[in-house]
Amino acid sequence: MKRTNIILLVLLLTGPGIVLAIDGSDMIKATPVLKAQRTWIGQDIVYPKGQAEMSGVVIEMVPGGETGWHKHPVPSVGYVIEGQLEVHFKSGEVKKLNAGEAAAEAVNVWHNGVNVGEGPVKLVVFYVGTPNAKLTERESSE
């Protein structure tokens, strides 16, 4: 992963305070990618009760690949490193993310991610849950 992407991901998780701490340096450029109080479908972001545990996952999808219908019971932030991703919701709503864009993901709402580009999609998702909590629930095939 490129050094710039790592710096952006750290900034994404730590918020604007870190940007102010390094602002003005000739050696570092800090570009905020997300600051949100609501998910991208308008839900208030509420942290789980109990001991916090943060998790990060890099997800790679081939062209035309899909995540399958799933939902996240905890708050999460997705950042697209490479490619074009469409996220389809059961409501019929569709959201799009391109490389360099981030979103506070919907909580407890069924959605399916689709790689709509000609190349691979690579995204990193950070979850704020609790120890042993499920980060993703797949839709049952029943």
C-alpha positions in Angstrom: 0.0 0.0 0.0 1.4 3.4 -0.9 2.6 5.6 1.9 0.2 8.3 1.0 -2.8 5.9 1.3 -1.6 4.8 4.8 -1.3 8.4 5.9 -4.8 9.1 4.6 -6.2 6.1 6.4 -4.7 7.2 9.7 -6.2 10.6 9.2 -9.5 9.1 8.4 -9.6 7.3 11.7 -8.1 9.9 13.9 -10.1 12.9 12.7 -9.3 16.6 12.3 -7.1 16.8 15.4 -4.2 15.1 13.7 -4.5 17.3 10.7 -4.1 20.4 12.8 -1.1 18.8 14.6 0.8 18.3 11.3 -0.6 21.3 9.4 2.1 23.6 8.1 4.7 20.9 7.6 6.7 21.0 4.3 7.2 17.3 4.5 3.6 16.1 4.9 0.4 16.9 3.0 -2.8 16.0 5.0 -6.0 15.8 3.0 -9.1 14.9 5.0 -11.2 12.3 3.2 -14.2 12.1 5.6 -15.8 13.8 8.5 -19.2 12.5 9.3 -21.9 12.5 12.0 -24.2 10.4 9.9 -23.8 7.5 7.6 -24.1 8.0 3.8 -27.8 7.2 4.0 -28.5 9.6 6.9 -28.3 7.5 10.0 -26.8 8.9 13.1 -23.5 7.2 13.9 -23.7 5.6 17.3 -20.8 3.7 18.8 -21.4 0.3 20.4 -21.5 0.1 24.2 -18.7 -1.7 26.0 -15.0 -2.2 25.3 -14.2 -0.7 21.9 -12.3 -2.7 19.3 -11.3 -1.3 15.9 -10.7 -3.6 13.0 -9.5 -3.0 9.4 -9.9 -5.2 6.4 -8.6 -4.7 2.8 -11.1 -6.0 0.3 -10.3 -6.8 -3.3 -12.9 -7.4 -6.0 -12.4 -8.5 -9.6 -14.2 -6.6 -12.4 -17.9 -7.5 -12.2 -17.5 -9.0 -8.7 -20.1 -8.6 -6.0 -19.9 -8.7 -2.2 -23.3 -10.4 -1.9 -26.1 -9.0 0.2 -24.9 -8.2 3.7 -25.1 -5.7 6.5 -22.9 -4.3 9.2 -24.2 -4.2 12.8 -21.4 -1.8 13.8 -20.3 1.6 12.4 -17.7 1.3 9.6 -15.9 3.5 7.2 -14.9 2.4 3.7 -12.2 4.0 1.6 -11.7 3.1 -2.0 -8.1 2.8 -2.9 -8.5 1.7 -6.5 -11.4 1.3 -8.9 -15.1 2.1 -9.0 -17.7 0.6 -6.6 -21.5 0.8 -6.7 -23.4 -0.1 -3.5 -27.0 -1.2 -4.0 -29.5 -1.1 -1.2 -32.7 -3.2 -0.9 -34.6 0.1 -1.1 -33.4 0.5 -4.7 -31.0 3.3 -3.8 -27.6 3.1 -5.4 -24.4 4.9 -4.1 -21.1 5.2 -6.0 -17.6 5.4 -4.7 -14.5 6.0 -6.9 -10.8 5.7 -5.9 -9.9 8.3 -3.3 -13.5 8.5 -1.9 -14.7 7.4 1.5 -18.1 6.8 3.1 -19.5 6.2 6.5 -21.3 2.9 5.8 -24.9 2.2 6.6 -25.5 0.3 9.8 -27.9 -2.7 9.8 -29.1 -2.1 6.3 -28.8 -4.7 3.6 -26.5 -3.8 0.7 -24.5 -5.3 -2.1 -21.2 -3.9 -3.4 -20.5 -4.3 -7.1 -17.3 -3.6 -9.0 -18.6 -1.6 -12.0 -15.2 -0.7 -13.4 -12.9 -2.4 -15.9 -10.2 -3.0 -13.4 -10.1 -4.4 -9.8 -11.6 -2.6 -6.8 -9.5 -2.4 -3.7 -11.0 -0.8 -0.6 -10.2 -0.7 3.0 -12.9 -0.9 5.6 -12.5 0.1 9.3 -15.1 -1.1 11.8 -15.7 0.2 15.3 -17.1 -2.7 17.2 -16.6 -4.6 20.4 -14.4 -7.7 21.1 -16.0 -10.8 19.4 -18.7 -8.7 17.8 -19.7 -9.7 14.2 -18.6 -7.0 11.7 -20.6 -8.3 8.8 -23.8 -10.5 8.6 -24.5 -12.2 5.3 -28.1 -12.5 4.0 -29.4 -16.1 4.5 -30.0 -18.0 1.3 -33.2 -19.5 2.7 
